[in-house]
Amino acid sequence: MKNVAILGLGVMGHGIADNFLKAGYSVAVWNRSPEKADDLVARGAQRAESVAQAVEGADLVFEVTANDESARKVWLGKDGIVARATPDQALITCATLSVECVDELARVCREKSLVFFDMPMTGSRAGAENGTLVLMAGGDRAKLQELAPDLQAISSRVKHFGPAGHGMRFKLVLNALQAIHMTGFGEAMRLAKAMGLDEKLTGNALAERPGGTTSLLTWQGYQHQPEEANFSVEWIAKDNQYALKGVAPELLPVFRSALAYYEKAIAEGHAHDDWTYVAR
């Protein structure tokens, strides 16, 4: 069985590490706050004291950090992934990053003959915990196929979008659409209320319509905000801000309006609430 390193143990990274453990892999874990690894270590993971220690001897390295800044530190730092990795390792970012950042990581790895994939994910907390994530991959197709048996431990599907960086591009597009949908759902509910429709009947009908998966998710959050965010307001806002970098404002007026809802929610103190909060 292969050796796996997981760098970053937030909700998603923790779930990935746990599922590799359940599948019988040797798992090394590292997190900036070491205590987040305690329960994984108790179940057999090896605690790495540094990124370099985690990378050493790993067949697959997964970075699952929060944003461009943290990803660059983990990948490009003095003792980061790039400094310690070898060409026989598969190096994977599962974070949602800007196009600029992922292209930089891909370029640096290419210059050092390292195997790099961007593999952002969808499925939120439940997908990470249950091993049913959908991975959106960019990188060499043949090498990705070699990883397919390993990725089954953490995902239900792997979709290949082209060369390195293209999985990330699609993830930003996907999150843009979902942000528009969620804010639109909230507006539809306000319209229904103004027209005198029953809120519960309307919400259920919208959620049950064909293709209504995002409506269902939003309706559930509209009625009852989860105690723990599946995906927080601050993270969807960050992803959407990355997507808008370098894009002419007049091309995406609806998307920019949707983002404004999330930015307003953050300003009002709801950064850590579930992303469905904006529909309320």
N, C-alpha and C positions, 0 to 999 in steps of 0.2 A: 504494500500500500504506500502511496506517495506521502511526502511531507508537505504540509500546507502552512503558510504564515498568513495571519490576519492582522493588519495594522489599522487600528481604529475600532473601538468597541462600543459605538453608539448602538441604537436599536438595530440597525441593519447589520453592522459588523458582528455584533454579538450573536444574532441569529445565524449568520453564515458560519461562524466558528462552531456554534453548538451543533449544527447539522453535519458539519464535517466530522466532528467528534462522534456523533451517533452512527455515521457511516463507517467508522473504524479507521479514519485517517489519523496520522500523527500531526497534531496541531500546535503551532507556536503562536502566542498572542502577545501583542504589545498595544498599550494605550497610554496616552499622556497622563491620565489619572489611573495609576496602577490598580486601584481597588476595584475597578470595573471588570477586572479579569478574575477576581477571587472565585466566583462560582464556577467558572470554566476550568480553572486550575484544579478545583476540588473534584471535577469530573474527568480529569486526565490531561488537560491542556498544559503545555509548558509555558511558563511566564518568561518572556524575553525582557531584559532590562533596557534594551535599546532596539532601534530599528535594525541596526547592523546585525545584532544577535539573532533577531527574528528571521532575517533574510538568509543568513548563513545556513546552508544545507537544505533549504526549501526547494521543492520542485515547482510549486505554484505560490506566488506572492499576491495577496489581495490587499489593496489599499482602499479603506472605506472611511475617509475623513470628511470634514464638513464643507470645505470650500476651497477656492483657489489657493489661498494663503497657507492653509494647513497642508494641502496636497503638495505644494511646492517644497515645503520644509521636509516632508517625509520622502519625497522623491529626489530632490536636488540638494539636500543638506550635506554637510561634510561627511557624515556617516549614514547617508540616506540610501534609498534603494539603488539608485544608479551607481553610486560609489562602490557598492558591495556586490551587486548582482553579476551573474555570469551568463553567457549566451545560451546555456542549456536550461535556464529557468524561464517560466512563463510569468510575466509581470502584468498585473491587471489592476486598473483603477475602476472601482465600482461607484466612486463618488460622482455627483453631478457637478461638473465644472464648466467654466466658460470655454468657448471654442479656442480662444487664444491660449488658454492654459493647457488644454489637452493636446493641441498641436505642438506646443513647446515640449511637453513630455514625450510625445511620439518622436519628434525630431531628435532630441537628446538620446533617446534609446536607440534610434536607428543609427546615429553616428557612432555608437558604441557596440553595434551589432547585437543589441539586446532585443528579446522578443516582447513586444508591447501590445496590449489590448486595452481599449476602453470598453467597459462593460457596465454602463449604468443600468439601473434596475427599476422595475415597477412591481408593486405588490404590497408595499407599505409594511407595517409591523407584522401583520398576519402572514404575509408571504415569506418574510425573513424567518419567522419562527417555525413555520410549517414546511419550509423548503420548497415553496411553490413560486418563487420569484420568476419573473420574465426578464431575461437579460438581453440587452440591446447592444450587440457587439460590433466593434470596428477593429479591423486587423486582418492578418493573413488567413484566408478561408481554410486552407489545408491544415494549418497549425491549429486553428480553432476546432476543426473536426477531431483532431487528436485529443483535445481536452473534453470532448463531449461526455465520455463516461464519468469524468470527475465532476463536471458541472451538474450532472443529474442529482448529486447530493444536495444541492441548494436551489435548484430551479425546476420549473415544469417545462419551460421553453427557452431556447436561445435563438434569437433572430439576428442574422448577419446583415449589416447595412453597407458594407464596403470597407475601404481601407481605414487605417487607424484614424480616429477622430469622428467617424461617421455615425457610430453608435451614440456618441454624445450629442451630435447635432440632432439626431432623431429624438433623443430624450428631451431636449429643450423644446422642440416642436410639440411633442406630446404634452409636456407640462403647460405650454402656452394654451393649447386647446382645452385642457382640463380647467385651467384658471378661468378662461372665458365661459366655459360651461357652468362652473359653480356660481360665478357672479351672475350669470344669466338666469340660473335657476332661482336665485334669490329675488331677482327682479320679476320673474314670472309669478312667484308667490305673492309679491306685493301687488302685482296687477290683479291677481285672482282675489285678493282681499278687497281691493278697491271696487271690484265688480260684484262683491257680495257672495262669492263662492265659499263653500265650506273648506277650511284650510286642510283638514285631514283627508277629505275625499280627493281634493285637488293634488296634494302631495303624493298620495298613494297612486293615483292615476298616472301622474308624470313619471313616477319611479317604475311603474309596471309596463310602460310603453315599450315597444320593440327598440332595442338599442339603448335602453335606459339605465345602463349600469352606473354611469356617473351620476345620473339623476337619483338613483337609489341611494348611492353613497352620500350624496348631498342631503337628501331628504332625511336620512338617519341622523346626520349631524345637525340638521335644522331642528329636529325634534328634541334630541338629547345629545349635547356635546360629550364625547368620551372623556373619561377621567384622565387618560393618557393619550396624547395626540398620536394618531396613526402617522400623520405627516403634518408638521407644524406650519403655521402661517409664515414664520420667518424663513423657512426653507423653501416654500413655494415662491415666495417673493424673491429670494436670492436667485433661484433658478430662472425665474422670468426676467430678472434684471440682466443675467448673463445672456439670455436669448436676444435681448434687445440691443446688446452692444454692437455698435457699428451699423445698425439698420436705420434707414431713413424714417423719421417719425410718421410721415404721411402714409407709409405703407401699412401700418398696423394700428389704426386708431382704436379699434375695438379691444385689441390686446392691451394697449396702453391704458385704456379705461379700466379694464379688469385688474391690471396690476395696481392701479391707484386704490382700489378697494383694499387690497392686502397691505399696502403701505399705510393707509389710514388706520387699519386695524392694529398694526404695529405701533403707530404713534399713540394709539389709545390704550396701549398696554396689553395687547393680545398676541404678542409675538409667539408665545409658546402654546397657544390654543390650537386645536385641530384646524386644518386648512378649510374645513367646511364652515367655519365660523362666519366667513364673509357672506354667506347666504342668509344669515339671520337678520 
